[in-house]
Amino acid sequence: MQISSSSSTSSAVSASSSTTSNSASNASDIAKLQAQLKELTAQLKEAASDSTLSAEAKQQKQQLLQAQIEAIQAQIAALQAKSAQEAQQKAEAKKQAEGPAPSTVRKPEDSSLGNNLDVYA
């Protein structure tokens, strides 16, 4: 029994360390995507005010930039969801590594039959 608890603890620790590195990687990826999003938004504003393009070319460029923005927003949302899932798994692994919760001692309730009897009758 002792062997299985130590092996589960070591696996929880290794899962926790890999989750930490993944979280850092996800945060870095999200920051890069947010920078790209900012750049695309600036390009979209420039395209809207660009007088050198025809109306059709301007519309196509704006649609392309909007599609790229939506794709990056979807990637950011997916990374954020992945980070949240990893954080939950890390919390569960930590809880599992700590072992079972201590059992609580149940006290008799005041409304038990013995407390309601009249001994002087």
MARBA-3410 file (N, C-alpha, C, O; in Angstrom, 1 decimal):
121
0.8,-1.2,0.0,0.0,0.0,0.0,0.9,1.3,0.0,0.5,2.2,-0.7 ~ 1.9,1.2,0.7,2.9,2.3,0.8,3.5,2.7,-0.6,3.6,3.8,-0.9 ~ 3.8,1.6,-1.3,4.4,1.8,-2.6,3.5,2.6,-3.6,3.9,3.5,-4.3 ~ 2.2,2.2,-3.6,1.3,2.9,-4.5,1.1,4.3,-4.1,0.9,5.2,-5.0 ~ 1.1,4.7,-2.8,0.9,6.1,-2.5,2.1,6.9,-2.9,1.9,8.1,-3.3
3.3,6.4,-2.8,4.5,7.2,-3.2,4.6,7.3,-4.7,5.0,8.3,-5.2 ~ 4.1,6.3,-5.4,4.2,6.4,-6.9,3.1,7.3,-7.4,3.4,8.1,-8.3 ~ 2.0,7.4,-6.7,1.0,8.4,-7.1,1.4,9.8,-6.8,1.1,10.7,-7.5 ~ 2.1,9.9,-5.7,2.6,11.3,-5.3,3.7,11.7,-6.3,3.7,12.9,-6.8 ~ 4.6,10.8,-6.8,5.6,11.2,-7.7,5.0,11.5,-9.1,5.4,12.4,-9.8
3.9,10.8,-9.5,3.3,11.1,-10.7,2.6,12.4,-10.7,2.5,13.1,-11.7 ~ 2.0,12.7,-9.5,1.3,14.0,-9.4,2.3,15.1,-9.4,2.0,16.2,-10.0 ~ 3.4,14.9,-8.8,4.5,16.0,-8.8,5.0,16.2,-10.3,5.1,17.4,-10.7 ~ 5.2,15.1,-11.0,5.7,15.3,-12.4,4.6,15.9,-13.3,4.9,16.7,-14.1 ~ 3.3,15.6,-13.0,2.2,16.2,-13.8,2.1,17.7,-13.5,1.9,18.5,-14.3
2.4,18.0,-12.2,2.3,19.4,-11.8,3.4,20.2,-12.4,3.2,21.4,-12.9 ~ 4.6,19.7,-12.5,5.7,20.4,-13.1,5.6,20.6,-14.6,5.9,21.7,-15.1 ~ 5.0,19.6,-15.3,4.8,19.8,-16.7,3.6,20.8,-16.9,3.7,21.5,-17.9 ~ 2.7,20.8,-16.1,1.6,21.8,-16.2,2.1,23.2,-16.0,1.7,24.1,-16.7 ~ 3.0,23.4,-15.1,3.6,24.7,-14.9,4.3,25.2,-16.1,4.2,26.3,-16.5
5.1,24.3,-16.7,5.8,24.7,-17.9,4.8,25.0,-19.1,5.1,25.9,-19.9 ~ 3.8,24.2,-19.2,2.8,24.4,-20.2,2.1,25.7,-20.0,1.7,26.4,-20.9 ~ 1.8,26.1,-18.7,1.1,27.3,-18.4,1.9,28.5,-18.8,1.4,29.5,-19.4 ~ 3.2,28.4,-18.6,4.1,29.5,-19.0,4.2,29.6,-20.5,4.2,30.7,-21.0 ~ 4.2,28.5,-21.1,4.2,28.5,-22.6,2.9,29.1,-23.2,3.0,29.9,-24.1
1.8,28.7,-22.6,0.5,29.2,-23.0,0.5,30.7,-22.8,0.0,31.5,-23.7 ~ 1.0,31.2,-21.7,0.9,32.7,-21.4,1.8,33.4,-22.4,1.4,34.5,-22.9 ~ 2.9,32.8,-22.8,3.8,33.4,-23.8,3.1,33.4,-25.2,3.2,34.4,-25.9 ~ 2.5,32.3,-25.5,1.8,32.2,-26.8,0.6,33.2,-26.9,0.4,33.9,-27.9 ~ -0.1,33.4,-25.8,-1.2,34.3,-25.7,-0.7,35.7,-25.9,-1.3,36.5,-26.6
0.4,36.1,-25.3,1.0,37.4,-25.4,1.4,37.7,-26.8,1.2,38.8,-27.4 ~ 2.0,36.7,-27.5,2.4,36.8,-28.9,1.2,37.1,-29.8,1.2,37.9,-30.7 ~ 0.1,36.3,-29.5,-1.1,36.4,-30.3,-1.8,37.7,-30.1,-2.3,38.3,-31.0 ~ -1.7,38.2,-28.9,-2.3,39.5,-28.6,-1.5,40.6,-29.3,-2.1,41.6,-29.7 ~ -0.2,40.5,-29.4,0.6,41.5,-30.2,0.2,41.4,-31.7,0.1,42.5,-32.3
0.0,40.2,-32.2,-0.5,40.1,-33.6,-1.8,40.7,-33.8,-2.1,41.4,-34.8 ~ -2.7,40.5,-32.8,-4.1,41.0,-32.9,-4.0,42.6,-32.9,-4.8,43.2,-33.6 ~ -3.2,43.1,-32.1,-3.0,44.6,-32.0,-2.5,45.1,-33.4,-3.0,46.1,-33.9 ~ -1.6,44.4,-34.0,-1.0,44.8,-35.3,-2.1,44.7,-36.4,-2.2,45.6,-37.2 ~ -2.9,43.6,-36.4,-3.9,43.5,-37.4,-5.0,44.5,-37.2,-5.6,45.0,-38.2
-5.3,44.9,-36.0,-6.3,45.9,-35.7,-5.8,47.2,-36.3,-6.6,48.0,-36.9 ~ -4.5,47.5,-36.1,-4.0,48.8,-36.7,-4.0,48.7,-38.2,-4.3,49.8,-38.8 ~ -3.7,47.6,-38.8,-3.8,47.5,-40.2,-5.2,47.6,-40.7,-5.4,48.2,-41.8 ~ -6.2,47.1,-40.0,-7.6,47.3,-40.4,-8.0,48.7,-40.4,-8.7,49.2,-41.3 ~ -7.5,49.5,-39.4,-7.8,50.9,-39.3,-7.2,51.7,-40.5,-7.8,52.5,-41.1
-5.9,51.3,-40.8,-5.2,51.9,-42.0,-6.0,51.6,-43.3,-6.1,52.4,-44.1 ~ -6.4,50.3,-43.4,-7.1,49.9,-44.6,-8.4,50.7,-44.8,-8.8,51.1,-45.9 ~ -9.1,51.0,-43.7,-10.3,51.7,-43.8,-10.1,53.2,-44.3,-11.0,53.8,-44.9 ~ -9.0,53.7,-43.9,-8.7,55.1,-44.3,-7.8,55.2,-45.5,-7.4,56.3,-45.9 ~ -7.4,54.1,-46.1,-6.5,54.1,-47.3,-7.3,54.6,-48.6,-8.2,53.9,-49.0
-6.9,55.7,-49.1,-7.6,56.3,-50.3,-6.9,55.8,-51.6,-7.4,56.1,-52.7 ~ -5.8,55.1,-51.5,-5.2,54.6,-52.7,-5.8,53.3,-53.3,-5.6,53.0,-54.4 ~ -6.6,52.6,-52.5,-7.2,51.4,-52.9,-8.6,51.7,-53.5,-9.3,52.6,-53.0 ~ -9.0,50.9,-54.4,-10.4,51.0,-54.9,-11.4,50.4,-53.8,-10.9,49.8,-52.9 ~ -12.6,50.8,-53.9,-13.6,50.3,-52.9,-13.6,48.8,-52.8,-13.7,48.3,-51.7
-13.6,48.1,-53.9,-13.6,46.7,-53.9,-12.3,46.1,-53.2,-12.4,45.2,-52.4 ~ -11.2,46.6,-53.6,-9.9,46.2,-53.0,-9.9,46.5,-51.5,-9.4,45.6,-50.7 ~ -10.4,47.6,-51.1,-10.4,48.0,-49.7,-11.3,47.0,-48.9,-11.0,46.6,-47.8 ~ -12.5,46.7,-49.5,-13.4,45.8,-48.9,-12.8,44.4,-48.7,-12.9,43.7,-47.7 ~ -12.1,43.9,-49.8,-11.5,42.6,-49.7,-10.4,42.6,-48.6,-10.2,41.6,-47.9
-9.6,43.7,-48.6,-8.5,43.7,-47.6,-9.1,43.8,-46.2,-8.6,43.1,-45.3 ~ -10.2,44.5,-46.0,-10.8,44.6,-44.7,-11.4,43.2,-44.3,-11.3,42.8,-43.1 ~ -12.0,42.5,-45.2,-12.5,41.2,-44.9,-11.4,40.2,-44.5,-11.6,39.4,-43.6 ~ -10.3,40.3,-45.3,-9.2,39.4,-45.0,-8.6,39.7,-43.6,-8.4,38.8,-42.8 ~ -8.4,41.0,-43.3,-7.9,41.3,-41.9,-8.9,40.9,-40.8,-8.5,40.4,-39.8
-10.2,41.1,-41.1,-11.2,40.7,-40.1,-11.2,39.2,-39.9,-11.3,38.7,-38.7 ~ -11.0,38.4,-40.9,-10.9,36.9,-40.8,-9.7,36.5,-40.0,-9.7,35.6,-39.2 ~ -8.6,37.2,-40.3,-7.3,36.9,-39.5,-7.5,37.3,-38.0,-7.0,36.6,-37.2 ~ -8.2,38.4,-37.8,-8.4,38.8,-36.4,-9.3,37.8,-35.7,-9.0,37.4,-34.5 ~ -10.3,37.3,-36.3,-11.2,36.3,-35.7,-10.5,35.0,-35.5,-10.7,34.3,-34.5
-9.6,34.6,-36.4,-8.8,33.4,-36.2,-7.9,33.5,-35.0,-7.7,32.6,-34.2 ~ -7.2,34.7,-34.9,-6.3,34.9,-33.7,-7.1,34.9,-32.4,-6.7,34.4,-31.4 ~ -8.3,35.5,-32.4,-9.2,35.6,-31.2,-9.6,34.2,-30.8,-9.6,33.8,-29.6 ~ -9.8,33.3,-31.8,-10.2,31.9,-31.5,-9.0,31.2,-30.9,-9.2,30.4,-30.0 ~ -7.8,31.4,-31.4,-6.6,30.8,-30.9,-6.4,31.2,-29.4,-6.0,30.4,-28.6
-6.6,32.5,-29.2,-6.4,33.0,-27.8,-7.4,32.4,-26.9,-7.1,31.9,-25.8 ~ -8.7,32.3,-27.3,-9.7,31.6,-26.5,-9.4,30.2,-26.2,-9.6,29.7,-25.1 ~ -8.8,29.5,-27.2,-8.5,28.1,-27.1,-7.3,27.9,-26.1,-7.3,27.0,-25.2 ~ -6.3,28.8,-26.2,-5.2,28.7,-25.2,-5.7,29.1,-23.8,-5.2,28.5,-22.8 ~ -6.6,30.0,-23.7,-7.1,30.4,-22.3,-7.9,29.2,-21.7,-7.8,28.9,-20.5
-8.6,28.5,-22.6,-9.4,27.4,-22.1,-8.4,26.3,-21.7,-8.7,25.6,-20.7 ~ -7.4,26.1,-22.5,-6.4,25.0,-22.2,-5.7,25.4,-20.9,-5.4,24.5,-20.0 ~ -5.4,26.6,-20.6,-4.7,27.1,-19.4,-5.6,26.8,-18.2,-5.2,26.4,-17.2 ~ -6.9,27.1,-18.4,-7.9,26.9,-17.3,-8.0,25.4,-17.0,-8.0,25.0,-15.8 ~ -8.0,24.6,-18.0,-8.1,23.1,-17.8,-6.8,22.6,-17.1,-6.9,21.8,-16.2
-5.7,23.1,-17.5,-4.4,22.7,-16.9,-4.4,23.1,-15.4,-3.9,22.4,-14.6 ~ -4.9,24.3,-15.1,-4.9,24.8,-13.7,-5.8,23.9,-12.9,-5.5,23.6,-11.8 ~ -6.9,23.5,-13.5,-7.9,22.6,-12.8,-7.2,21.2,-12.5,-7.3,20.6,-11.4 ~ -6.5,20.7,-13.6,-5.8,19.4,-13.4,-4.7,19.5,-12.4,-4.5,18.6,-11.6 ~ -4.0,20.6,-12.3,-3.0,20.8,-11.3,-3.6,20.8,-9.9,-3.0,20.2,-9.0
-4.7,21.5,-9.8,-5.4,21.6,-8.5,-5.8,20.2,-8.0,-5.7,19.8,-6.9 ~ -6.3,19.4,-9.0,-6.8,18.0,-8.7,-5.6,17.1,-8.3,-5.7,16.3,-7.4 ~ -4.5,17.3,-9.0,-3.3,16.5,-8.7,-2.7,16.8,-7.4,-2.3,16.0,-6.6 ~ -2.8,18.1,-7.0,-2.3,18.5,-5.7,-3.2,18.0,-4.6,-2.7,17.5,-3.6 ~ -4.5,18.0,-4.8,-5.4,17.5,-3.9,-5.2,16.0,-3.7,-5.3,15.4,-2.6
-5.0,15.3,-4.8,-4.8,13.9,-4.8,-3.5,13.5,-4.1,-3.4,12.5,-3.4 ~ -2.5,14.3,-4.3,-1.2,14.1,-3.7,-1.2,14.3,-2.2,-0.5,13.6,-1.4 ~ -2.1,15.2,-1.7,-2.2,15.4,-0.3,-2.9,14.3,0.4,-2.8,14.1,1.6 ~ -3.5,13.4,-0.3,-4.2,12.3,0.3,-5.7,12.5,0.6,-6.2,13.6,0.3 ~ -6.3,11.5,1.1,-7.8,11.7,1.4,-8.0,12.7,2.5,-7.1,12.9,3.4
-9.1,13.4,2.5,-9.5,14.3,3.5,-9.7,13.6,4.8,-10.2,12.5,4.8 ~ -9.4,14.2,5.9,-9.6,13.6,7.2,-11.1,13.3,7.4,-11.9,14.2,7.1 ~ -11.4,12.2,8.0,-12.8,11.9,8.2,-13.3,12.7,9.4,-12.6,13.0,10.4 ~ -14.5,13.1,9.3,-15.1,13.9,10.4,-15.8,13.0,11.4,-16.4,12.0,11.0 ~ -15.8,13.3,12.6,-16.5,12.6,13.7,-17.9,13.1,13.8,-18.1,14.3,13.9
-18.8,12.2,13.7,-20.2,12.5,13.8,-20.7,12.6,15.2,-20.5,11.6,16.0 ~ -21.3,13.7,15.6,-21.8,13.9,16.9,-23.3,13.6,16.9,-23.9,13.9,15.9 ~ -23.8,13.0,18.0,-25.2,12.8,18.0,-26.0,14.1,18.0,-25.5,15.1,18.6 ~ -27.1,14.1,17.4,-27.9,15.3,17.3,-28.7,15.5,18.5,-29.0,14.5,19.3 ~ -29.1,16.7,18.8,-29.9,17.0,20.0,-31.3,16.5,19.9,-31.9,16.3,21.0
-31.8,16.2,18.8,-33.1,15.7,18.6,-33.2,14.2,18.7,-34.2,13.6,18.3 ~ -32.2,13.5,19.2,-32.2,12.1,19.3,-33.3,11.7,20.3,-33.6,12.5,21.2 ~ -33.7,10.4,20.3,-34.8,10.0,21.1,-34.4,10.1,22.6,-35.3,10.4,23.4 ~ -33.2,9.8,23.0,-32.8,9.8,24.4,-32.9,11.2,25.0,-33.1,11.3,26.2 ~ -32.7,12.2,24.2,-32.8,13.5,24.8,-34.2,14.0,24.9,-34.4,15.0,25.6
-35.2,13.4,24.3,-36.5,13.8,24.4,-37.4,13.1,25.5,-38.5,13.4,25.6 ~ -36.8,12.1,26.1,-37.5,11.3,27.1,-37.6,12.1,28.5,-36.7,12.8,28.9 ~ -38.7,12.0,29.1,-38.9,12.6,30.4,-38.6,11.5,31.4,-39.4,10.6,31.6 ~ -37.5,11.7,32.2,-37.2,10.7,33.1,-37.9,10.8,34.5,-37.8,9.8,35.3 ~ -38.6,11.8,34.7,-39.3,12.0,36.0,-40.8,11.6,35.9,-41.5,11.7,36.9
-41.2,11.1,34.8,-42.6,10.7,34.7,-43.0,9.4,35.4,-44.2,9.0,35.4
END
